[in-house]
């Protein structure tokens, strides 16, 4: 588990399915992150078992309310949809609509970055956002990621769409410099 001032990043549990469904069924969440809205609690339970059970995938939980507010995780080079080196990882995240605009995902991402660089020893982290997802773009910029490239008209099987994705990256050295400036 990882901790910030307002958040706990912890593994997902089977009994989180109801909370996940309440957030993931909102049509403003999934499609912006590249997946369809959840249609049932059973689907959410299956996602916890099959996707969110991956190592370094965390439920983002409010310390104040003990409620799940979103999800964040590291995706290794072997399963990343971004071509990353073996000592790099992709970051994926989403936040439930009721929690937008509070800086929670930036806080979670900063802690995940610390963990990735200090504990896991990654050399760089990659992140992407789909065209039009300005919230995600802002989170990445706020946390020090810098734009690298754009992939236009990419087939996205999860939503049966053609999407444009922008990619950003931060190295361990860039992260260390940012930390020393704070």
C-alpha positions in Angstrom: 0.0 0.0 0.0 1.0 3.6 -0.7 -0.1 6.6 1.2 -0.4 10.3 0.5 -1.9 13.1 2.5 -5.4 12.4 1.3 -5.2 9.0 -0.3 -4.4 5.4 0.1 -3.3 3.4 -2.9 -4.2 -0.3 -2.2 -4.8 -3.5 -4.0 -8.3 -4.1 -5.3 -10.4 -6.6 -3.4 -13.3 -8.8 -4.6 -15.8 -6.8 -2.4 -14.9 -3.6 -4.2 -17.1 -4.5 -7.2 -20.1 -2.4 -6.1 -18.0 0.7 -5.6 -16.2 0.1 -8.9 -19.4 -0.2 -10.8 -20.8 3.0 -9.3 -17.9 4.9 -10.7 -17.1 2.9 -13.9 -20.7 2.9 -15.3 -20.5 6.7 -15.9 -20.1 7.4 -19.6 -17.7 10.2 -18.9 -15.1 7.9 -17.3 -14.4 4.8 -19.4 -14.5 6.1 -22.9 -12.0 8.9 -22.0 -9.7 6.2 -20.7 -10.2 3.8 -23.6 -12.8 1.3 -22.2 -16.6 1.1 -22.3 -18.7 2.0 -19.3 -19.4 -1.0 -17.0 -22.8 -2.5 -17.5 -23.2 -4.5 -14.2 -21.6 -5.2 -10.9 -20.7 -8.6 -12.3 -18.7 -7.0 -15.1 -16.9 -4.8 -12.5 -16.1 -7.9 -10.4 -14.7 -9.6 -13.5 -12.5 -6.5 -14.2 -11.2 -6.7 -10.7 -10.3 -10.4 -11.1 -8.9 -10.2 -14.6 -7.4 -6.7 -15.0 -7.1 -4.9 -11.6 -5.4 -8.0 -10.0 -2.2 -7.2 -12.0 0.8 -6.3 -9.9 1.2 -2.6 -9.2 -2.5 -1.8 -9.9 -4.2 0.1 -7.1 -7.6 1.2 -6.0 -7.3 4.9 -5.1 -9.1 5.4 -1.8 -10.0 8.6 0.1 -8.4 8.6 3.5 -11.2 10.8 4.8 -14.2 8.7 3.6 -12.6 5.3 2.9 -14.4 5.4 -0.5 -12.8 4.3 -3.7 -12.4 7.3 -6.0 -10.4 5.8 -8.9 -7.7 3.5 -10.1 -4.0 3.9 -10.9 -1.3 1.5 -11.9 1.9 0.7 -13.6 1.9 -1.5 -16.8 5.2 -3.2 -17.6 6.8 -3.3 -21.0 5.6 -6.9 -21.6 1.9 -5.8 -21.6 2.0 -2.0 -22.3 0.3 -0.7 -25.4 3.1 1.8 -25.7 6.4 0.4 -26.9 8.6 1.0 -23.8 12.0 -0.4 -22.8 12.3 -3.2 -20.3 13.3 -0.7 -17.6 10.3 1.6 -18.3 6.6 1.4 -17.5 3.4 2.9 -18.7 1.1 4.6 -16.2 -2.7 4.2 -16.5 -5.3 5.9 -14.3 -8.9 7.1 -14.1 -10.9 9.0 -11.5 -14.6 8.9 -10.8 -16.6 12.0 -11.9 -17.6 13.0 -8.3 -13.9 13.5 -7.5 -12.8 15.5 -10.5 -11.2 18.9 -10.0 -9.7 18.3 -6.6 -6.2 17.4 -7.6 -6.6 13.8 -6.3 -5.2 12.1 -9.4 -2.2 14.4 -9.5 -1.6 13.4 -5.9 -1.9 9.7 -6.6 0.3 10.0 -9.7 3.1 11.7 -7.8 3.1 8.9 -5.2 3.1 6.2 -7.9 6.0 8.0 -9.6 7.9 8.0 -6.3 7.3 4.3 -5.8 8.2 3.5 -9.5 11.5 5.4 -9.4 12.6 4.9 -5.8 11.3 1.4 -4.9 10.9 -0.4 -8.3 13.9 1.3 -10.0 12.3 2.3 -13.3 14.3 4.5 -15.6 11.3 6.3 -17.1 7.5 6.3 -17.1 5.2 6.8 -20.0 1.6 8.0 -20.0 -1.0 8.6 -22.7 -4.2 10.6 -23.2 -6.7 10.4 -25.9 -7.5 13.5 -28.0 -9.9 15.7 -26.1 -9.1 14.3 -22.6 -7.7 17.6 -21.3 -8.1 16.5 -17.7 -5.6 13.7 -18.2 -3.3 15.9 -20.2 -3.3 18.4 -17.3 -2.5 15.8 -14.7 0.5 14.6 -16.7 1.8 18.1 -17.3 1.3 19.0 -13.6 3.3 16.0 -12.6 6.2 16.8 -14.9 5.6 14.5 -17.9 6.6 16.0 -21.2 4.9 15.5 -24.5 6.8 13.1 -26.8 4.6 12.1 -29.8 1.1 11.5 -31.2 -0.3 8.4 -32.8 -3.1 9.3 -35.1 -6.1 7.1 -36.1 -5.3 4.1 -34.0 -7.8 1.3 -33.9 -9.0 0.8 -30.3 -10.7 -2.6 -29.9 -12.0 -2.1 -26.4 -14.4 0.6 -27.6 -14.4 -0.3 -31.3 -13.2 3.2 -32.1 -10.5 4.9 -34.0 -8.6 7.2 -31.6 -5.7 9.7 -31.6 -3.5 9.2 -28.6 -0.8 11.6 -27.3 2.1 10.2 -25.3 4.2 11.8 -22.6 7.2 10.6 -20.6 9.3 11.5 -17.5 12.7 10.0 -16.7 14.0 9.3 -13.2 16.4 12.2 -13.6 13.7 14.6 -14.6 11.6 13.4 -11.6 14.5 13.8 -9.2 15.1 17.4 -10.4 11.4 18.2 -9.9 11.5 16.8 -6.4 14.6 18.9 -5.5 12.9 22.0 -6.7 9.8 21.6 -4.5 
